[in-house]
Amino acid sequence: MQSNSSPPDRPFEPFAPSTSDPFDTRRICHLLRRTSFAATPQRVEAAANKSPAQVIDGLLNFDAENDPFDSLVSGLEGFVNFTQPASVASYWLYRMVNSPQPLQERIALFWHGRWATGSAKVDNGRLMHQQIQTFREKGLGSFRELAVAMGQDPAMLIWLDGQTNRKGKPNENYAREVMELFTLGIGNYTERDVKELARAFTGWRVQDEQAVFDPKQHDDGVKEVLGKKGEFDSESAVDVLLSQPAAPKHLAKHLLREFVHPEPQEDQIDHYAKRLIDHEWNVKAVLREMLASRLFFSDWAYRARIKSPVELAVGAALAMGGKVSSDFLREQTIRLGQNLLNPPNVKGWPGGYAWINSNTVLLRFNFAMAMATQRQREFVRKAALDEWLEKHKIKTADDVLDHFALTLLDGQLPSDARRKLLDYMNRDAKNNEKPFKLTADTINSKVRGVLHMMMTMPEYQLA
Amino acid sequence: MKTTRRDLLKVGLGGLGVVSLAGTMPAFLSKFAFAESVAGSKTSDDNILVVVQLSGGNDGLNTVIPTNQRDAYLKARPTIGLKDRLNTLDDNIALNPGLTPFKDLFDAGKLAVINGCGYPQPNRSHFRSMEIWQTANPTSYEPTGWLGHYVDHVLRGTEGLLKAVNIGPELPQALVADDEVIPSIQSIDDFRIRTDPNTPFDAKMEEEIIRQLNAVKNEAPAMQYLSRQATNAIIEADQIRKVVANYKPEADYPYGLGQQLRLIAQLITGNFGTKLFYCQTGGFDTHANQLGQHERLLNNVAASIQAFQKDMDAKGMGKKVVVMCFSEFGRRVNQNNSAGTDHGAAAPMFVIGGGIKGGIFGSYPSLTDLDDGDLRYSTDFRRVYATLLDRWLNADSSKILKNTFEPVTFL
């Protein structure tokens, strides 16, 4: 792609497929990668005869109140130790790979990076799990509701010291971050606003793993926050914050960064900020428009983002049938720089180019190797790979390349890369030319090798 | 005539024969060339700091024992108080029996003991107190770490993968910087393109194809960035492995911390221009039956650091490397009912190196004039940081710590 240096014209109009601009495999994969970690052959096939709007609705329209894993969780009793944050993180990775509602996990991941809470301080896996559950339930609903819920979230109360924020003895930690990082951005409030806002959030603490409100510790006096006066509490304070012009822009910018392009432009931010207000802060309605836009499907946005380690690992697991140990995925994502439930600080992961340095590049290569070649513990036991190839009717070298190019590279395998990989497949153990034939031996050597090498391509690091 | 950095760079690059590399210049090469040319130079620009974090809250009172307050000490610690096999440093203090290697370093003038390190209004939460030590900010929240500030202020714009390195799976907050992610490595094996061990016959071809797939092309910005990083990484990794393969340890490194320090010695010997190393060892949260366990932990720390110093000395680097050892807090003066100790406050720090002035610094806190059952700190830990920044790392500590601190005279 050479032509993606600028956004398209009429960026906010819905993308209307045409013969010159089709809703083809490449665009289907783009949409699936951004919203549900990976384009599996099944997902691509299911999307093939639908319109973009139909596919987007299929991704967005799930019942957030109804957790598809509820029955599983009771079955997992004893296997997942919810008191341990590490266990909760592994469980989350499992859900990302296996959920029938992947966008629910994807949006939770987005919010976890935004309202970044660290389990090292919270020190209670159940409270971390509870917070992620809130992101799952409310993540596509009203941002106002989500912001109110976070002000009363037990993990957040511990993480940003809401617990010690009491009448007469305010702790400003949460008040500052809720403005600086979660809703407005730096420069949109004064130190005095921080002090006054902290008073509004007083009175909450965590008792028996529940957030409880103690009216005696709540400062019910008049506060002046951002030019408004009132007896604000943790709920009405959110309305004060969201009435600021900076608030919708802040959220629009972060949604664009996560789902469209790492460097959104001013007019794009302004447009979706306005749509957030028009839709009364409903995240789903705005995300639907964003995903359906000409902007989203433009060459400018295509492969413009660098996958986070979690997107990379979950995507790889999905592309290969999903039979991967979640603990293995967790270990790998930590090494690649993203320890789920333990962001580096309250700002979350810096993301973007910061994911990649010459150290993490090599670690990504070696992650690819581990994924493609682990034979016993983590992934792709021989039988599983055999079965996978058979199921997808893969026989020739070209079949192998086409199949994995579809699941890993949006069907976009550059011709010189194809030539090299074909040459690799058409050689025997002594490096002599020998036409590829699918056998137990070549599956175990060449097919795994192709998988490994495709996942080291720079194209594969991009979302 | 003084040879400038630029001169060295030119000479070095010529020597490495990289002129033929078209397009982008791998970031590390300048660093490499430079490091090769100035090995052995005495400028403070190539001093190295190794931070050893003792996680869990090391019991300072049983690490450095105040023998001149014997009665109060044994009264507070009737069953875990140490009386025998102590390593006496002077009339006032002695080291834990496990710290005999530190006693040797002390006698050689290579160990500084800084007594009573802490900060105002000590916090007894592991998380918060560690955060305070790692961000050097006891009063308010700080998103980046004190060594991260150093990277941002002093190393910004310098090239190379390895300007600061964390040993271990995860980056500590101390090394969180604004603009870049400091690498965390666990072994030299992280620095190569690994191939399937079950198909060694294909390894060469696979490596070659991976190089080719990552060749820099005229593509969109993100693709260019990725392929450039990858290409640099592949060249760097080759160089690192070549250099490091020549490393021979000249000391017996113990298990645990010793192996981390051995890896650091390997990287130092490779001369990649790394200024900061960070490693940690745990188990210091000794709430119960701590006596033997604590001695073993301390012995591993001291023996590991002694081996490291010996190795560095043998390689002529002994005066170029300083080790700083800290923990997030000490423990309560009174032992608890389980023959252990609970979370406390002030504790000693150690600084080790051939280039420092060894000795005893800071006054030992009183065991009778306590602050809510804890020792009162006598030395703000940020004074130790400031000393290392100003007098060892050639930085301006007032900018990095956002405050001025009186130096401690071990440097």
Interface residues (C-beta under 8 A of the other chain):
Chain A: M1 Q2 N4 S5 A120 K121 D123 N173 R176 P262 R303 A304 R305 I306 E331 I334 R335 G337 N339 N342 P344 N345 V346 K347 P350 Y353 A354 W355 I356 N357 S358 N359 T360 V361 L362 L363 F365 N366 M369 A372 T373 R375 A417 K420 L421 Y424 R427 A429 K430 N431 N444 S445 K446 R448 G449 H452 M453 T456 M457 P458 E459 Q461 L462
Chain B: A27 F28 S125 F127 R128 E131 Y141 P143 T144 L161 P169 E170 L171 Q173 V176 E180 V181 P183 S184 I185 Q186 D190 F191 R192 I193 R194 T195 D196 P197 N198 T199 F201 D202 M205 E206 I209 I210 Q212 L213 N214 N218 E219 A220 A222 M223 Y225 L226 S227 Q229 A230 N232 A233 I234 E236 A237
